[in-house]
C-alpha cells in the first residue's frame, strides 16, 4: 500500500479475532467489534483504545494518544461501530462485522484514525456495505474463495472495493484513501474464517 509493506498475522481465538502488525494490534470480539487496539505511526507514536457501550447499547470507541499533546493524552470517545486505519486489518474487521450482523447491506459508523506529525485526526463517517460477488480461485492447495465488497461513503459517494479471502484482504482499491490500493504479496499459510457466510 502506497509503497509500504506490512507484515502481519491474524487468527481467530476463543474470544474473537486478532490482527497484529507493526501498524495495528486489533483484538475483536466474536462479532468483530473492537475490544482493544493500538495504532502505531511511522514515528513510533501510538493511539491506544478499545470498544465500550453505553447503558442503552450504543457502541463507543474510546482512545487516548499517550505520545500526543496534553489534550490528546486525555481519554476521548465517539459513537462508532468499527475502527478504520491505514492498516488492511481494520478493513477486514469492518467487513466481517457486517457479515456477523447477518445483513449484506448495512450502514456502519466508523472512527478513522490517521497518526501524523500533526497529531491524531479522527473522522466519523457512514458507509453502506454491499457484497457484490463471490469467486473461487485455484491454488496449489485448496481453492481460495474470494468475496468482493463495496463500501460506499454516504456523504461523498466515494466507493472502496475490497477483495477478502477469509480474514485476509487480498486486494483493495481506494483503501485507505482514494487513489491508494492494497495487494497481498505473500501468504505463509491459508486464510482462516473462509467458511464465514
Secondary structure, 3 states (H helix, E strand, C coil): CCCCCCCEEEEECCCCEEEEECCEEEEECCCCCEEEEEEECCCCCEEEEEEEECCCCCEEEEEECCCCCHHHHCCEEEECCEEECCCHHHHHHHHHHHHHCCCCEEEEEEEEEEEECCEEEEEEEEEEEEEEEEEEECCCCCCEEEEEEEEEECCCCCEEEEEEECCEEEEEECCCCCCCEEECCCCCCCCCCCCCC
